[in-house]
Amino acid sequence: MSVITVPQAFNEEDLYVDVEAVFGQSLLLKCEGFNFAGSIKLKAAAEMVASAERDGTLRADSVLVESSSGNLGVALSMIAASKGYRFICVTDSRCNLATRLMMEALGSEVHLVAAEESNGGFLAARLAHVRQLCASDDRCVWLSQYSNPANWRAHYLTTAPGIARSFPQLDVLFMGAGTTGTLMGCARWFRDWPRPVRIVAVDIAGSVAFGGAPGRRMIPGLGMSMRPPLLDESYVDEVVRVEETDTIRACRLLARRGFLFGGSTGTVVSGAVTWLARHGTPGLTAVAIAPDLGERYLDTVYQDNWVEDLYGADVLESAARTPAAREEPAVARPFATRSAPEQAGSPENR
């Protein structure tokens, strides 16, 4: 039995879903959506707030301000409500309606920016609005998930060691890349682990996080319209880029088996099964982090009209096919492979 007094005290850490029967590849999904915030972002939110409280940045009369495409905004809304802080979330039109309504139900203010960048992103406009809020009220505290080391430290302290306890023979770990907090925290931890673990980052097509041409991105969660300040590519072995159409196919295929996951999870799964189809070997222990659940995507990823209007009817017709079976699968870009001794080195202090 668990008895808690604040919502952030509960998070299911040890639930994994074996999707081999769905995709034909041996892959275990670490489900991070079973908490009151509904996503892995609860960990980063809790650590960033706690860090700001410890160093005195956050006081009783402070106003939390953050830019978010959705999930971190919900997590901060929940924590702010439990601690008595006022919170303003700055988001954009891609944020799902259900997510905005959840933040408002928790007592937060949601500011929606409309100015889109030339590269198809909204981040610059969101950050400009955050800076304007902070300049207008000295009570505002911007936690800045994009550059705050507490973001990756949350996963260094919790997510990575939890995976290692469950899978001491782990061979490859797949993680989505947004702010890269999860990626960097886990990659740093496993660099210090005696057993070499291959770190594969999964990014969405159109994101410029790892370079490449910017493009339209309609599914919130993964991807960035700038290089993430937290990113250190020396910890990453490979990057797999996934088209949003493959994200939708993966989500819908999982849903047909009774697993309703979110868009970020669909992207990670698509990238992982594509990589495994090319590089997987019998007996390989592969884990992917599933950041979110699917309820907040019912009016987008799981809504036929939305999908058809943006991506065409063929996406709906081919939703039962695995991403790895497509003629043009997601593209993997390798980094220089680290040797086992290099992987076992101590993490950098940043």
Phi, psi and omega in degrees: 000138175244130176237121183236160178243345176229143187297328183288355179283349182246131173202124179284117185257343193241029179256125179232145177245126176274116184255017181300322180292339181272316188248352180078010178234140180287106184211133179248126180263122174277111187277114184254010185265001185264074171209176186288346175268343175080012180198171178294342182296345176302322183295312179296317181300314182296318181290321179293319178294314180299319179296318179293327176290320181296320183270004175084002178294323183258121180240176186301325183265008182291153175245113178289136177227134178207149172267132182204146173275355175157292191294319177294325178300319177294316180299315179292325176300316181295314181292318178300318179297319183288333183259352178087018177270152167276141182225134175242120177258127177258117183225190181223185188294343179282346178295128183297145180303317181301323180293316178298318180294324178296316180298318179293323178297330179275002174096008181271159172265137179243119177256122184257118178267148184244346184285115180266143179283164179296336180268011176091005180254169179241358190300316182301319179293320178296315181293324177297321179292320177300314180297324178295318178298316181294324179290332184273346183211114184287356174280345183289134177237116179263115181285334176054077179301339184285334184231358185280118181297340176296337177299304180286330181298328178303321183275333173296323183276334188235301190296307184297309180297330177295318177296317181297322178296320182284327185226078181295345178255028181302133178253320184216139181235125180255132179219141175288154182243111171239260171292343183074018176297310178298314181301310184289322179296313180291318181297320178297317182295314183287340173297331183266006182266141184300327183272128178296132177235128179280127182257116180243118177271138179246120181242160180265142178302138183098346175280148178250015184305319181249026184091183181095171184281138176287156179202175181295133175228119186253345182260116183290156176130277183269163179093153179218150175264011172212167176290127181296126179302332181282344189288131170233105187292347179293343178269356187249130180274319182212158173236131174247127179258136185239133174287147179298330176298324178286328173302312181296317179300316181296315179301314184288327177293318176297319180298326178292344175258008176094005180252108182263098181252165181276176183298321179297319179295318178301321178295314181297316180296316179301314179296321182292314182290330175295314179298316182293326178297331182268322191239350185294147177231155179304135179087358180292131176265109184240131179235139174237142179270121177263104189287334191212167175257176194261356185301328183281358181247014182295331181264008178231271185305324183260010180255116188302316183296318179299313181296313183295320181296323185268328189235349179098158184292335183296334178294318178294320183291331183258012185296340181276352179271143179286146178304326182292342183270355181290157180290331180235081183290170179304149186268131176257133177243116183279147166262175177299131183286133178274145175280163180302315178299322179293323180293334183272004181289168180287146179291153178287149174267114183234000000 
